[in-house]
């Protein structure tokens, strides 16, 4: 059983949380978040630096490394991350490793033996504040366990705590649904299941005829059915909520998850190649959500 499957079915695990670190401030914030999660789960923390990362992202080291970028070595990167983790959660066991290879391949392989894989959102250009780096997209699209990507600046202070689940087309037996329910129980916060829907043009082929409530109602009812199916028999923390929102899912979900503890989306992968795997919904969540996003691999 893979790490993702074991987690989703509640199997006992002795797997670490893996964090990809590169010396940047976003990756050190990911260490903070992962250290807290490891303490919550009673898990260990594994900090991994793929030493060819700089080729892709143009790393600017955080102040915590205390080294100029031209002299920054891999050992300094993992050392700074390890010190940060120990300061944050002294009781969590921390392990480090330097992997002299391409980061997307190294982290994807690491995900085979990880409870979660955690990354900070970053990029190479002036759009780094809004867009995820190429390494993060590749890893989220191929990892074998849930991947958590943290925003550059997280909203949520003063807002009610909650886990938001983006409901997909096949919620029955969904790993994302189980993961979201378990996270709500673990944190003791409500689960909110959200499904986006769009009305068909009244003259489009196979469109439902207009009703007194307008042509959108059949699509809205279908969306509500999927949300209710997702929450049926879900072991979520008491107070689970659900709602449907008209619009594109890649726009609806980041807005619905504003200030949430976590936004959970599923990802179905195409077999047999290492190309682009993430659909528009998962990419929209990763690029634009202001809260941590969990991309959960779904069986195909």
C-alpha positions in Angstrom: 0.0 0.0 0.0 1.3 3.4 -0.9 1.8 6.2 1.7 -1.3 8.0 0.3 -3.5 4.9 0.4 -2.3 4.0 3.9 -3.0 7.5 5.2 -6.4 7.6 3.5 -7.5 4.4 5.0 -6.2 5.2 8.5 -3.5 2.6 8.6 -0.9 3.0 11.3 2.2 4.6 9.8 5.7 5.3 10.9 6.5 7.6 7.9 8.1 11.0 8.1 6.8 14.3 6.8 9.3 15.3 4.0 10.1 18.9 3.3 11.9 20.1 0.2 14.3 22.8 1.3 16.4 25.1 -0.9 17.6 27.9 1.4 14.9 30.3 0.5 12.5 31.9 3.0 9.4 30.1 1.5 11.1 26.7 2.1 12.0 27.7 5.7 8.3 28.6 6.3 7.5 25.2 5.0 9.8 23.7 7.6 7.9 25.6 10.3 4.5 24.3 9.1 5.8 20.8 8.7 7.4 20.8 12.1 4.0 21.7 13.7 2.3 19.0 11.6 4.9 16.4 12.7 4.3 17.3 16.3 0.5 17.1 15.8 0.8 13.6 14.2 3.7 12.3 16.4 5.8 11.8 13.3 9.4 12.6 12.4 10.6 15.2 9.9 12.8 14.6 7.0 14.5 17.7 5.4 15.7 17.1 1.8 17.7 19.4 -0.4 18.1 18.5 -4.1 21.4 20.1 -4.9 20.5 20.9 -8.5 17.5 23.0 -7.4 19.3 26.3 -8.1 19.4 25.6 -11.8 15.6 25.9 -11.9 14.5 28.4 -9.3 17.3 30.9 -8.9 17.5 30.5 -5.2 18.0 33.5 -2.9 18.9 32.3 0.5 17.0 33.4 3.5 18.6 35.4 6.3 18.6 32.4 8.6 21.3 30.7 6.5 23.8 33.5 7.4 25.8 32.8 4.2 26.1 34.8 1.0 24.4 33.1 -1.9 27.7 32.5 -3.9 29.1 30.5 -1.0 25.9 28.7 0.0 26.5 25.0 0.1 24.1 22.1 0.4 25.1 21.4 3.9 24.4 25.0 4.9 20.9 24.7 3.4 19.9 21.6 5.4 21.7 22.8 8.5 19.7 26.0 8.6 16.5 24.1 8.0 17.4 21.7 10.8 18.1 24.5 13.2 14.8 26.1 12.3 12.8 22.9 12.9 14.5 22.3 16.3 13.6 25.8 17.4 10.0 25.4 16.3 9.4 22.0 17.7 12.2 20.7 19.9 10.5 17.4 20.5 10.2 16.4 16.9 12.9 14.1 15.5 14.6 15.6 12.5 16.6 13.9 9.7 18.3 15.6 6.8 19.7 14.5 3.4 21.3 16.1 0.4 20.5 14.5 -2.9 22.7 15.6 -5.8 20.1 15.2 -8.5 17.1 16.9 -10.2 14.7 18.2 -7.6 11.4 17.0 -9.2 12.7 13.4 -9.6 14.3 13.4 -6.1 11.2 14.7 -4.3 8.9 12.4 -6.3 10.9 9.4 -5.2 10.9 10.7 -1.6 7.1 10.8 -1.7 7.0 7.0 -2.0 8.0 6.7 1.7 6.5 9.9 3.1 3.3 10.6 5.0 3.2 14.1 3.5 5.5 16.1 1.2 5.6 19.8 2.0 6.8 22.6 -0.2 6.8 26.4 -0.1 5.3 28.3 -3.0 7.9 30.2 -5.0 9.0 31.0 -8.5 11.8 32.6 -10.6 10.4 35.9 -11.7 8.4 38.9 -10.4 5.4 36.7 -10.5 6.8 34.6 -7.6 4.3 36.1 -5.2 1.4 34.7 -7.2 2.7 31.6 -9.1 4.1 28.3 -8.0 7.6 27.4 -9.2 8.1 24.8 -11.9 9.5 22.2 -9.4 6.4 22.5 -7.2 4.0 21.9 -10.1 6.0 18.9 -11.3 6.2 17.3 -7.8 2.5 17.9 -7.1 1.6 16.3 -10.4 3.6 13.1 -9.8 4.0 12.5 -6.0 2.8 9.2 -4.5 1.6 10.8 -1.2 -0.4 14.0 -0.6 1.6 17.2 -1.4 1.1 20.3 0.7 2.0 23.6 -0.9 2.1 26.6 1.3 1.3 30.2 0.1 3.8 33.0 0.2 1.5 34.9 2.6 -1.2 33.0 4.4 -4.5 34.7 5.3 -6.8 33.6 8.0 -6.1 35.5 11.2 -9.4 36.0 13.0 -11.3 33.7 10.6 -13.1 30.5 11.7 -10.9 27.5 11.3 -11.9 24.9 8.7 -10.8 22.4 6.1 -12.2 23.0 2.6 -12.7 20.1 0.2 -13.0 20.6 -3.5 -15.5 18.0 -4.6 -14.6 16.2 -7.8 -16.6 14.4 -10.4 -16.3 11.0 -8.6 -16.5 11.6 -4.8 -17.4 8.0 -3.9 -14.2 6.3 -2.7 -12.2 9.4 -3.2 -8.8 9.6 -1.5 -9.2 13.4 -1.3 -12.5 13.1 0.5 -11.0 10.7 3.0 -7.9 12.9 3.5 -10.0 16.0 4.1 -12.3 14.2 6.6 -9.2 12.9 8.5 -7.7 16.3 8.6 -10.9 17.8 10.0 -10.8 15.2 12.8 -7.1 15.6 13.5 -7.4 19.4 13.9 -10.9 19.3 15.5 -12.3 21.8 12.9 -15.3 21.6 10.6 -15.1 20.3 7.0 -16.6 22.4 4.3 -17.3 20.6 1.0 -17.5 22.8 -2.1 -18.6 22.0 -5.6 -18.5 24.5 -8.5 -21.1 24.3 -11.2 -21.8 26.1 -14.4 -25.1 26.7 -16.2 -25.5 25.5 -19.8 -26.7 27.9 -22.5 -30.4 27.2 -22.9 -29.9 26.5 -26.6 -26.8 24.3 -26.2 -27.1 20.6 -27.3 -28.6 18.4 -24.6 -29.4 21.4 -22.4 -32.3 21.1 -20.0 -35.3 23.3 -20.9 -35.6 26.5 -19.0 -37.7 26.3 -15.8 -39.3 28.9 -13.6 -36.0 29.0 -11.7 -33.9 29.4 -14.8 -31.7 27.0 -16.8 -29.1 26.7 -14.1 -31.1 24.5 -11.7 -30.4 21.0 -13.1 -26.6 21.7 -13.0 -26.9 23.1 -9.5 -28.9 20.0 -8.3 -26.3 17.7 -9.8 -23.6 19.6 -8.0 -25.4 19.3 -4.7 -25.9 15.6 -5.2 -22.1 15.2 -5.6 -21.4 17.2 -2.5 -23.9 15.2 -0.5 -22.4 12.0 -1.9 -18.9 13.2 -0.8 -20.0 13.8 2.8 -22.1 10.6 3.1 -20.7 8.3 5.8 -17.7 10.7 6.1 -16.0 10.6 9.5 -15.5 14.3 9.6 -15.4 16.4 12.7 -19.0 17.3 13.7 -20.4 20.4 12.0 -19.5 19.4 8.4 -21.0 21.9 5.9 -21.5 21.8 2.1 -22.3 24.3 -0.5 -22.4 24.8 -4.3 -21.1 27.9 -6.1 -21.6 28.9 -9.7 -18.4 29.5 -11.6 -15.3 27.7 -12.8 -13.8 25.4 -10.2 -10.3 26.8 -10.6 -11.7 30.2 -9.5 -14.4 29.1 -7.0 -12.2 26.9 -4.8 -9.4 29.5 -4.0 -12.1 32.0 -3.2 -14.1 29.6 -1.1 -11.0 28.5 0.9 -9.9 32.1 1.7 -8.3 31.9 5.2 -8.9 28.2 5.6 -6.5 25.8 7.4 -6.2 23.7 4.3 -7.8 23.3 0.8 -7.9 19.7 -0.4 -8.1 18.8 -4.0 -7.7 15.4 -5.7 -5.5 14.7 -8.7 -5.9 11.8 -11.1 -2.7 11.0 -13.0 -2.3 9.8 -16.6 -0.2 6.6 -16.8 3.0 6.1 -18.7 4.7 9.5 -18.9 6.3 12.2 -16.8 4.6 15.2 -18.6 2.1 17.6 -17.2 -0.3 15.8 -14.9 -2.3 18.3 -13.0 -5.6 19.5 -14.3 -6.8 23.1 -14.3 -8.6 22.8 -11.0 -5.6 21.6 -9.0 -3.3 24.2 -10.8 -5.8 27.0 -10.1 -5.8 26.0 -6.4 -2.0 25.8 -6.2 -1.4 29.1 -8.0 -4.1 31.3 -6.3 -5.2 30.0 -2.9 -4.1 32.0 0.1 -4.1 29.0 2.3 -2.1 25.7 2.3 -3.2 23.4 -0.5 -3.2 19.6 -0.3 -3.0 17.8 -3.7 -4.1 14.2 -3.0 -3.3 11.5 -5.6 -6.4 9.6 -6.7 -6.2 5.9 -7.9 -6.9 5.4 -11.6 
